[in-house]
């Protein structure tokens, strides 16, 4: 039997926060650490593609397995996988070591996001689904901010190599604690399902239209991920701590507002929130090459973060809105596969464009695709939230 929805969702949040301590620090420092080893933008882009491509084709199978065997074991497996990945990052002293750690992290991520989205939507209704998925995003970012404070404090006290090692040891310990908490507290939410339903696929015209947006925005957003910090170092400052502080207001926004903005999609529909968020992010990408200093970067990046805080919970909630509960794992498996297919192509494309064509082309391309995607959403995905 599925636990009472409103009372059970909170048990997910602390294990997620503990397991995500290394996320923000890794996002900032992986390009820097790779660059310190002599890697170029393409090789650094490969680290991002390795993360998404490793278990790409297993993601729909994982979704099917969640519907067949339950959600909780896969959530616990994800947190255990993150523990192993953090240990491998601590031990990595070459690009090969970083690639191995990213592969393990990618496998863990494939278990985590499908299971957590499925559990969260099992424990919600269409009237509070966007809010709850927003709360999940908030806890991930809050955990990441706490971890980043630890990591950057260590960088200010130690050499890059030793700070990196110690930070990831701390992250591994907390991920293991999160796994233990999940074992003890997280409920099993798998609904009763007939054998006939195991053969069904969660496809509909509306989901296919959504997946087009998920893929294209995944390609272009991931395209700038590995080069973002490198570009800012080339343009503004090489001081990573200063750049991290510049992004702090955006991190605070994403740690506080996704549940509030997600609740707007519960009231007014998913499509308007998704489209508005993509417009805000697209404008940032288009103006970024022309920003004169870090102050304006902080202003525009923070505004764009409000956009992603609107779009992300609405997009994830739309998958559940369009998928029956007994096929929800498969729905999120296909969704995660599509998003990560785009995110596997994007970093290599972005690194190649940055190295061989222009440092600014990836940002312009990303902005154009996000604006076109917003129009696509309004034209083809506008529909009321299910009652």
Buried (B, 14 or more C-beta within 10 A) or exposed (E): EBBEBEEBBEBBBBBBBBBBBBBBBBBBBBBBBBBEBEBBBBBBBBBBBBBBBBBBEBBBBBBBBBBBEBBBBBBBBBBBBBBBBBBBBBEBEEBEBBBBBBBBBBBBBBBBBBBBBBBBBBBBBBEBBBBBBBBBBBBBBBBBBBBBBBBBEBBEEBEBEEBBBBBBBBBBBBBBBBBBBBBEEBBBBBBEBEEEBEEEEBBEEBBEBBBBBBBBBBBBBBBBBBBBBBBBBEBBEEEBEEBBEBBBBBBBBBBBBBBBBBBBBBEBBBBBBBBBBBBBBBBBBBBBBEBEEBEEBBEBBBBBBBBBBBBBBBBBBBBBBBBBBBBBBBBBBBBBBBBBBBBBBBBBBBBBBBBEEEBBBBBBBBBBBBBBBBEBBBEBBEEEBEE
